[in-house]
Amino acid sequence: MGHRVCVVGAGVVGLSSAVCIQEKVPGIQVTVLSEKFSPHTTSDGAAGFWEPHILSDTPQELVRRWGDETWDHLKTLYLSPVAVDVGVMLLSGYHLHKQPQQDPTWASKVFGFRHLTKQDLQQFPGFSSGWFSTHLLCEGKKYLPWLMTKFKKAGGKVQQGKVTSLTELADHYDVVVNCCGIGARELVGDSTVKPVRGQVYRVNAPWVKHYMIAHDDPCYILPCANNVVLGGTAQKGNWNLSPHPTDSKDIWEGCCQLVPSLRNCKVDHEWVGLRPSRPVVRLERETVGRGASSLEVVHNYGHGGAGITIHWGCAQQVSSLVQEALRSQQLKPKL
């Protein structure tokens, strides 16, 4: 029997890690263990707009590398016959500013990046500068089921349950990969993990074809395959999972100011999710416990609102760390 690895968490970070481990580590048995699965994860509510941004103190070279590897992965999926099933599409649109801004670090990665002209800006009163570019978008509610199907077809196992301590898994697995997101605050006692509350609308507005991100307000409009996301909030430390009327009004008015015709759209639903924020993304190995009862753990959490943007690059690094853990410990299969 081969080595056994358990991935705790079934959001986009957990499932992508599980799939990458399967692909990179031969003869491995991978189990995904989670309290919640799609469609009940934070990743399911994400529009999945690819755009690397500053993640507190996480080194920018790491964010860029993880983001670039994820872009290449998503672009490959977009150019394949499974793009519709995966939920990957191209989306063009506008970043809007009230003051001139330095070009973003991702400008050379996306398609067709350019500065807005005066004629472009006539569409957006109150904004004096901006960019037009084409990005990849990966909708979590489609991508997660696709990843799960891929994982199971490769022999992956799935178990539903709540883990209260990683050490309780030591007798059953050689390596545990911690991808529990906001749950890391409780599971591993990481008090630096804090929620950043995001509230959005999903509306039916098929005439809206371009994304629009107003950085100074802030509000954003992201057309997806079957509806349009109107957002949003970024409230650090707020655990409220119910839509708040004040936020609803601010989002609605901000987006309708950008696109007045949205006042006539039909609201499908409102949604709230908690982004798992941390001063630095935690992606590292740790040995928990001592001696024969010790457990090799690979942590992969704290991605904030960039989970889909950097998930595949992080998952690639996880698979390498799992290989290192198995080699360094010279672990034998546990019966």
C-alpha positions as CSV (number, residue, x, y, z in Angstrom):
1,M,0.0,0.0,0.0
2,G,1.3,3.5,-0.9
3,H,1.7,6.5,1.2
4,R,-1.4,8.1,2.5
5,V,-2.0,11.9,2.4
6,C,-5.0,13.7,3.8
7,V,-6.1,17.2,2.5
8,V,-8.2,19.0,5.1
9,G,-10.5,21.4,3.3
10,A,-12.6,21.2,0.1
11,G,-12.5,24.7,-1.3
12,V,-10.5,25.7,-4.4
13,V,-7.3,25.6,-2.4
14,G,-7.9,22.1,-0.9
15,L,-9.2,20.4,-4.1
16,S,-6.5,21.9,-6.3
17,S,-3.9,20.7,-3.8
18,A,-5.3,17.2,-3.8
19,V,-5.3,17.0,-7.6
20,C,-1.8,18.3,-7.9
21,I,-0.5,15.8,-5.3
22,Q,-2.1,13.0,-7.3
23,E,-0.5,14.2,-10.5
24,K,3.0,14.8,-9.0
25,V,3.4,12.0,-6.5
26,P,3.3,8.5,-7.9
27,G,1.6,5.7,-6.0
28,I,-0.1,8.0,-3.5
29,Q,-3.5,7.6,-1.9
30,V,-5.1,11.0,-1.3
31,T,-8.2,11.7,0.9
32,V,-10.0,15.0,1.0
33,L,-11.6,15.5,4.5
34,S,-13.9,18.4,5.0
35,E,-16.9,19.6,7.0
36,K,-18.3,21.4,3.9
37,F,-18.2,20.6,0.2
38,S,-19.4,22.3,-2.9
39,P,-21.8,24.1,-3.2
40,H,-21.4,25.2,0.4
41,T,-17.8,26.6,0.4
42,T,-16.6,30.2,0.1
43,S,-15.1,29.3,-3.2
44,D,-18.5,28.5,-4.6
45,G,-19.6,32.1,-4.3
46,A,-16.5,33.6,-5.8
47,A,-16.7,35.2,-9.3
48,G,-13.2,34.0,-9.8
49,F,-11.7,37.0,-11.6
50,W,-8.0,36.4,-12.1
51,E,-6.0,39.4,-10.8
52,P,-3.1,39.2,-8.5
53,H,-3.0,41.9,-5.8
54,I,-1.1,42.8,-2.7
55,L,-1.6,40.2,0.1
56,S,-0.4,42.1,3.1
57,D,3.2,41.1,3.8
58,T,3.3,38.1,1.4
59,P,6.4,38.6,-0.9
60,Q,5.2,40.0,-4.2
61,E,7.6,37.7,-6.1
62,L,5.7,34.7,-4.6
63,V,2.3,36.2,-5.4
64,R,3.4,36.9,-8.9
65,R,4.8,33.4,-9.4
66,W,1.7,31.7,-8.0
67,G,-0.5,33.9,-10.1
68,D,1.4,33.4,-13.3
69,E,1.3,29.6,-12.8
70,T,-2.4,29.8,-12.2
71,W,-3.0,32.0,-15.2
72,D,-1.1,29.5,-17.4
73,H,-3.2,26.6,-16.0
74,L,-6.5,28.5,-16.5
75,K,-5.5,29.5,-20.0
76,T,-4.8,25.9,-20.9
77,L,-8.3,25.0,-19.6
78,Y,-9.9,27.9,-21.5
79,L,-8.3,26.7,-24.8
80,S,-9.6,23.1,-24.2
81,P,-12.9,21.5,-25.0
82,V,-13.8,21.3,-21.2
83,A,-13.8,25.1,-20.7
84,V,-17.6,25.4,-20.4
85,D,-17.7,22.5,-17.9
86,V,-14.8,24.0,-15.9
87,G,-16.4,27.5,-15.8
88,V,-13.4,29.3,-17.4
89,M,-14.0,32.2,-19.8
90,L,-12.4,35.4,-21.0
91,L,-13.7,38.7,-19.7
92,S,-12.8,42.2,-21.0
93,G,-13.4,45.4,-19.3
94,Y,-12.4,48.5,-17.4
95,H,-10.4,49.4,-14.3
96,L,-11.4,52.9,-13.3
97,H,-9.5,55.5,-11.2
98,K,-10.1,59.1,-10.1
99,Q,-6.3,59.7,-10.1
100,P,-3.6,58.4,-12.4
101,Q,-2.1,55.1,-11.1
102,Q,1.1,53.2,-11.8
103,D,0.6,50.2,-14.2
104,P,-0.2,47.0,-12.3
105,T,2.3,44.2,-12.1
106,W,-0.1,41.9,-14.0
107,A,-0.2,44.2,-17.0
108,S,2.1,42.1,-19.1
109,K,0.3,38.8,-18.3
110,V,-3.3,39.6,-19.3
111,F,-4.4,40.1,-22.8
112,G,-4.6,43.5,-24.5
113,F,-3.7,45.8,-21.6
114,R,-3.9,49.5,-22.5
115,H,-4.6,52.9,-20.9
116,L,-8.1,54.4,-21.4
117,T,-8.4,57.3,-23.8
118,K,-10.4,60.4,-23.2
119,Q,-13.1,58.9,-25.4
120,D,-13.2,55.8,-23.3
121,L,-13.6,57.8,-20.1
122,Q,-16.7,59.6,-21.5
123,Q,-18.6,56.4,-20.5
124,F,-17.6,56.9,-16.8
125,P,-18.2,60.4,-15.4
126,G,-16.1,61.2,-12.4
127,F,-13.1,59.0,-13.4
128,S,-10.0,60.5,-14.9
129,S,-7.9,57.5,-15.8
130,G,-8.0,53.7,-16.1
131,W,-7.1,50.6,-18.0
132,F,-8.7,48.2,-20.4
133,S,-7.7,44.6,-20.4
134,T,-8.9,41.0,-20.9
135,H,-8.7,38.6,-18.0
136,L,-9.5,34.9,-17.3
137,L,-12.5,34.2,-15.0
138,C,-13.0,30.9,-13.3
139,E,-16.3,30.5,-11.6
140,G,-16.0,28.4,-8.4
141,K,-19.4,26.9,-8.6
142,K,-18.4,25.1,-11.8
143,Y,-14.7,24.7,-11.2
144,L,-15.0,22.9,-7.8
145,P,-17.3,20.1,-9.1
146,W,-15.0,19.6,-12.0
147,L,-12.0,19.3,-9.8
148,M,-13.8,16.9,-7.5
149,T,-14.7,14.7,-10.5
150,K,-11.1,14.7,-11.7
151,F,-9.9,13.9,-8.2
152,K,-12.3,10.9,-7.8
153,K,-11.5,9.5,-11.3
154,A,-7.8,9.4,-10.3
155,G,-8.7,7.3,-7.2
156,G,-9.1,10.0,-4.7
157,K,-11.3,9.4,-1.6
158,V,-13.7,11.8,0.1
159,Q,-14.7,11.9,3.7
160,Q,-17.0,14.4,5.4
161,G,-16.3,15.3,9.0
162,K,-15.0,18.0,11.3
163,V,-11.3,17.9,12.4
164,T,-10.6,19.4,15.8
165,S,-6.9,18.6,15.8
166,L,-4.4,17.7,13.1
167,T,-2.8,15.2,15.5
168,E,-5.9,13.0,15.5
169,L,-5.0,12.2,11.9
170,A,-1.5,11.0,12.7
171,D,-2.4,7.3,13.0
172,H,-4.1,7.2,9.6
173,Y,-1.9,9.4,7.3
174,D,1.7,10.0,6.5
175,V,1.2,13.7,5.6
176,V,-1.7,16.1,6.3
177,V,-2.2,19.1,4.1
178,N,-4.0,21.9,5.9
179,C,-6.2,23.9,3.5
180,C,-9.0,24.8,5.9
181,G,-8.9,28.6,5.2
182,I,-10.7,30.6,7.9
183,G,-10.9,27.4,9.9
184,A,-7.2,27.5,10.6
185,R,-7.9,30.1,13.3
186,E,-9.5,27.4,15.4
187,L,-7.9,24.2,14.0
188,V,-4.2,25.3,14.5
189,G,-4.8,28.2,16.8
190,D,-3.6,30.8,14.3
191,S,-5.0,34.1,15.7
192,T,-3.5,36.0,12.7
193,V,-6.2,34.5,10.5
194,K,-9.1,37.0,10.2
195,P,-12.2,37.2,8.0
196,V,-12.6,39.8,5.3
197,R,-16.3,39.9,4.7
198,G,-17.4,40.1,1.1
199,Q,-21.1,40.8,0.2
200,V,-22.4,40.7,-3.4
201,Y,-25.5,40.6,-5.5
202,R,-26.0,38.1,-8.3
203,V,-28.3,39.7,-10.9
204,N,-29.8,38.8,-14.3
205,A,-28.4,41.5,-16.7
206,P,-27.4,39.8,-19.9
207,W,-26.8,43.2,-21.7
208,V,-23.8,43.8,-19.4
209,K,-20.8,42.4,-21.3
210,H,-17.8,44.0,-19.7
211,Y,-16.4,44.0,-16.2
212,M,-16.0,47.4,-14.4
213,I,-13.9,47.9,-11.3
214,A,-14.1,51.3,-9.6
215,H,-11.1,51.3,-7.3
216,D,-11.9,54.5,-5.4
217,D,-15.5,53.8,-4.4
218,P,-15.1,50.7,-4.3
219,C,-17.6,48.8,-6.4
220,Y,-17.3,46.2,-9.2
221,I,-19.4,44.6,-11.9
222,L,-18.3,41.1,-13.1
223,P,-20.4,39.4,-15.8
224,C,-20.3,35.6,-15.4
225,A,-21.7,32.8,-17.6
226,N,-25.2,32.9,-16.3
227,N,-25.5,36.1,-14.2
228,V,-23.6,39.3,-13.2
229,V,-21.9,39.8,-9.9
230,L,-22.3,43.2,-8.3
231,G,-20.0,44.0,-5.4
232,G,-18.8,44.5,-2.9
233,T,-17.4,44.8,0.6
234,A,-14.0,44.0,2.2
235,Q,-14.7,44.3,5.9
236,K,-11.8,42.9,8.0
237,G,-12.8,41.2,11.2
238,N,-16.5,41.0,10.4
239,W,-17.9,37.5,10.8
240,N,-21.5,38.3,9.8
241,L,-22.7,35.8,7.1
242,S,-26.0,37.6,6.5
243,P,-26.5,40.4,4.0
244,H,-26.6,43.8,5.7
245,P,-29.1,46.3,4.4
246,T,-26.6,49.2,4.5
247,D,-24.1,47.2,2.4
248,S,-26.8,46.1,0.0
249,K,-27.8,49.7,-0.6
250,D,-24.2,50.9,-1.1
251,I,-23.4,48.1,-3.5
252,W,-26.6,48.7,-5.5
253,E,-26.2,52.5,-5.7
254,G,-22.5,52.3,-6.6
255,C,-23.0,49.8,-9.4
256,C,-26.1,51.5,-10.8
257,Q,-24.1,54.7,-10.9
258,L,-21.6,52.9,-13.1
259,V,-24.3,51.3,-15.3
260,P,-27.7,53.0,-14.8
261,S,-29.6,50.3,-16.7
262,L,-28.9,47.9,-13.8
263,R,-31.8,49.5,-12.0
264,N,-34.1,47.5,-14.3
265,C,-32.3,44.1,-13.7
266,K,-33.8,41.2,-11.8
267,V,-32.0,40.3,-8.6
268,D,-31.3,36.6,-8.3
269,H,-29.8,36.5,-4.8
270,E,-27.4,38.1,-2.4
271,W,-24.4,36.3,-1.0
272,V,-21.9,36.7,1.8
273,G,-18.5,35.0,2.1
274,L,-15.6,35.3,4.5
275,R,-12.2,35.6,2.8
276,P,-9.5,33.9,4.9
277,S,-7.0,36.8,5.4
278,R,-3.6,36.5,7.0
279,P,-0.6,38.9,7.2
280,V,1.4,36.3,5.1
281,V,0.0,33.4,3.1
282,R,1.1,30.3,5.0
283,L,2.6,27.8,2.7
284,E,5.2,25.7,4.5
285,R,6.0,22.3,6.1
286,E,5.8,21.7,9.8
287,T,6.4,18.6,12.0
288,V,3.7,18.4,14.6
289,G,4.6,16.3,17.7
290,R,7.7,14.3,18.4
291,G,9.1,10.8,17.9
292,A,7.0,8.0,16.6
293,S,3.8,10.0,17.0
294,S,5.0,13.0,15.0
295,L,3.1,14.1,11.9
296,E,4.3,15.9,8.8
297,V,2.0,18.8,7.9
298,V,2.0,21.1,4.9
299,H,0.0,24.3,5.5
300,N,-1.7,26.1,2.7
301,Y,-4.0,28.8,3.8
302,G,-4.5,32.6,4.3
303,H,-5.0,33.5,0.6
304,G,-7.6,36.2,1.4
305,G,-9.6,37.2,-1.7
306,A,-6.9,35.8,-4.1
307,G,-7.7,32.1,-3.7
308,I,-8.7,31.4,-7.3
309,T,-6.1,33.8,-8.6
310,I,-3.1,31.9,-7.0
311,H,-4.6,28.5,-6.2
312,W,-2.8,26.4,-8.8
313,G,0.6,27.9,-8.2
314,C,0.2,27.2,-4.5
315,A,-1.0,23.7,-5.2
316,Q,2.1,23.0,-7.3
317,Q,4.3,24.1,-4.4
318,V,2.2,21.9,-2.0
319,S,2.9,18.8,-4.1
320,S,6.6,19.5,-3.9
321,L,6.5,20.0,-0.2
322,V,4.6,16.7,0.2
323,Q,7.3,14.9,-1.8
324,E,9.9,16.5,0.5
325,A,8.1,15.4,3.6
326,L,7.9,11.8,2.4
327,R,11.5,11.7,1.4
328,S,12.9,13.4,4.5
329,Q,11.0,11.2,6.9
330,Q,11.5,8.1,4.8
331,L,8.0,7.2,5.9
332,K,6.6,3.7,5.6
333,P,3.0,3.0,4.8
334,K,0.8,2.9,7.8
335,L,-1.5,-0.2,8.0
